[in-house]
Structures are given as structure tokens and as C-alpha cells.
Amino acid sequence: MKSFDLHLNFAGNCEEALRFYETCFGGKIIMLQRFGEMDMASPDEYSDKILHAIFEADGLKFMAADAMPDQTIHGGSNISININFESEAAQAEVYKKLAEGGLEQMPLQDAFWGATFGMVQDKYEINWMLHYDKNPK
């Protein structure tokens, strides 16, 4: 396998979510295409919606888009995105930002495997696991 790429779908608020992630992760949108820029059939109200975007932050990269007009998006409980941090301070800062308007599923706490760990579902119903290994090898 060459790579594994994450793609997130949003219910019409992809750009808003990506701007939120810029503040959470300190990253940026490195590519963004709107439905209206492409030669494809889509409703007029979708012209400003995101057809394809790429987001990057230090150690994190994913693609994102608004769902197709006839597609319904449901917040998932079958997948979580795990982020490994280099410091507890960075972990705590990102956790706090992701939790704004979201659901704190597990506060940051010491875990039995020698890490600080917490889980949060952000306001876009994306599940995040935040991990800091206190004793890296």
C-alpha cells in the first residue's frame, strides 16, 4: 500500500469546518475547488460549496468536501481520527479548541499505557482521539 488518505464529508459547511480546523491545528487549506468552478451539473445553490479541498497541518493531512446535493450526512460513531502529540501542552490546546461547541467524550487524563489521552466529538460530528505518549521509546 502506498498511502492511506483521510477524506471528510460535510453537510454543506465544509469551508466553515476547514476554517475551524485552521484555528485548532494551526494548518491551512492548501487546495480548494468549488462546485461552480467545475463543468458539471449541480444545483445553483451549490456553486459556492466545496467539491474538493486538501487541508494540511504539522503531521496532519486530509481531504474534505461538501456532500453531493442528494447525499445525507450523518455524524459517525464508527470511526475516530487519532492524533499523536509531541507535548501535553499542544494536546491540551487542540483538545480545548476541538471541544468548543462539540461533545467532550473523555477528558484528557492519564491512561494505563503511560499516555495522556482524551476523546472529543467536534461541532461537525467528527470524532477525535488525542494521544500524548509520556514515555516515548
MODA-V702251 format. One record per pair of residues at least 6 apart in sequence whose ideal C-beta (glycine too) atoms are under 8 Angstrom apart, sorted by sequence separation. I is the first residue (numbers start at 0). J is the second residue. If there is no record, write none. Layout:
((I:J) (I:J))
This chain:
((7:13) (20:26) (21:27) (35:41) (54:60) (66:72) (84:90) (109:115) (110:116) (120:126) (121:127) (9:16) (21:28) (34:41) (53:60) (54:61) (108:115) (119:126) (120:127) (53:61) (54:62) (107:115) (108:116) (118:126) (119:127) (7:16) (53:62) (54:63) (84:93) (107:116) (108:117) (118:127) (35:45) (52:62) (53:63) (107:117) (118:128) (119:129) (17:28) (34:45) (35:46) (51:62) (52:63) (82:93) (105:116) (106:117) (117:128) (118:129) (34:46) (35:47) (52:64) (105:117) (116:128) (117:129) (33:46) (34:47) (37:50) (51:64) (94:107) (105:118) (116:129) (17:31) (33:47) (34:48) (36:50) (49:63) (50:64) (103:117) (104:118) (105:119) (116:130) (33:48) (34:49) (49:64) (50:65) (104:119) (115:130) (116:131) (33:49) (34:50) (49:65) (91:107) (103:119) (104:120) (114:130) (115:131) (14:31) (32:49) (33:50) (48:65) (90:107) (102:119) (114:131) (31:49) (32:50) (101:119) (102:120) (114:132) (115:133) (32:51) (61:80) (101:120) (113:132) (114:133) (31:51) (32:52) (45:65) (101:121) (113:133) (30:51) (31:52) (98:119) (100:121) (101:122) (113:134) (30:52) (31:53) (97:119) (100:122) (104:126) (107:129) (30:53) (45:68) (59:82) (94:117) (98:121) (99:122) (28:52) (29:53) (58:82) (97:121) (28:53) (29:54) (58:83) (90:115) (94:119) (28:54) (29:55) (42:68) (27:54) (41:68) (90:117) (26:54) (27:55) (87:115) (26:55) (27:56) (26:56) (97:127) (25:56) (26:57) (34:65) (17:49) (24:56) (25:57) (97:129) (21:54) (24:57) (26:59) (20:54) (13:48) (14:49) (17:52) (24:59) (94:129) (13:49) (20:56) (93:129) (11:48) (17:54) (14:52) (13:52) (79:118) (90:129) (9:49) (90:130) (90:131) (87:131) (80:125) (82:127) (84:129) (86:131) (17:63) (74:120) (80:126) (81:127) (82:128) (84:130) (85:131) (87:133) (16:63) (79:126) (80:127) (81:128) (82:129) (83:130) (84:131) (78:126) (79:127) (80:128) (81:129) (82:130) (83:131) (74:123) (75:124) (79:128) (81:130) (83:132) (13:63) (74:124) (76:126) (13:64) (73:124) (74:125) (75:126) (13:65) (12:65) (7:61) (9:63) (11:65) (5:60) (6:61) (7:62) (8:63) (9:64) (10:65) (11:66) (4:60) (5:61) (6:62) (7:63) (8:64) (9:65) (10:66) (4:61) (5:62) (6:63) (7:64) (8:65) (9:66) (4:62) (6:64) (8:66) (10:71) (8:70) (10:72) (9:72) (8:72) (24:93) (23:93) (23:96) (22:96) (23:97) (5:80) (23:121) (19:121) (19:122) (19:123) (16:123) (16:125) (12:123) (9:123) (7:125))
